[in-house]
Amino acid sequence: MKSRQQKKTGQCWKNLKNCRPGEIGRIIGLDRIPETKCLRGKIDVFSRQEKSWELNKRLIDQWYKQDEQQHEQQELFFYIDGHVRIYYGDAANLPAKYVSRQKLCLSATTEFWVNDDEGLPVMVVIGELTEKLQAVIEYTIIPKLIEAGRVKNIDPDNPPPMPQCTFVFDREAYHPAFFLRLWEQYRIAIITYRKFVKDKWDNVVFKSHEVQVLQSKATMLLCEQQATIDNHPFREIRRLTASDHQTSILTTHPFVAMVIIAGKMFGRWIQENFFRYLIADYDFDKLIQYDVRPIDENKEVVNPQHRRLSYALKKLREKISRQIRLRRTIRWQKKQWIKRLMILKAYIHNKLIMLGNLNYSSSKNKI
């Protein structure tokens, strides 16, 4: 534990005051490393130039050009997920978000990260207020990918048969109409978990397959069927676990194999490992500078009063639904008791008839 803490402290630039400036300075070609205050000022100068996206575009272009030179052009898979960065200051008035790491609602911002299928970062989009993953993908991430040359605008009259890339994300962005828009407008396929699964497939239809999940292989019981949601066809792949649970995966990709879809979906944890690695070793959640800037006043957000009323209406509907289910249960139990009483009544009536016949026959024998 002690060595882990020392490693974490050594890789945080705010702790350079604890290091020898001469030795660290030689790494960057200086006689001594600048002090923390100077580095903070340099970061402020860089950030005010607002050239980070230009650097990001050049890096994306360089990364994928190297891949295209070394390998044949392969299909692109992007993992997209949000990371909640906690705000520890008091100068900004930020909305409260649920932080799963601490299981609390705290003031925070959401960063939406795009990683490739190896877990390496491609880009990040910082949400200012209460942006949702679905809106960020459609209105921010896709335009940036188009600008970077990874996605192209298609001709609606002559769309390509193959998808340009495939997005892999969790249930947060689940909406069938959104999936269809991505496919029809950009030829972008999706892989995600299906929500509101009510039916259960027969266990006999599941077959054993060897699935490549990142760098390892696993044997899974898989099955694929056609699913119709909102009058639109989708491919649905399910995995049967040892506990008899069926995990449902939905995709709009028309050609990729079932085992590849399962491998990409169950390999999402590599992005979670990326977040955990940055938090543990590079103080990922710490503020790099202290600055407060205004946001766009014309930006639309959810009305807080509307949100409170919607939440109260939701709870009231849930209460009414529970009362209806309770009344139905009581009514069903009442019918069952009446049915049992009728059966008992008929049984007693038959016994009495039998006893009456026995008494009549015994008295007749005595005469």
Beta strands, then each sheet from edge to edge (+ up, - down):
strand 1: 76-86
strand 2: 96-99
strand 3: 104-116
strand 4: 121-126
strand 5: 165-168
strand 6: 188-193
strand 7: 207-213
strand 8: 216-229
strand 9: 232-240
strand 10: 246-251
sheet 1: 2+ 3- 1+ 5+ 6+ 10- 9+ 8- 7+
sheet 2: 2+ 3- 4+
end
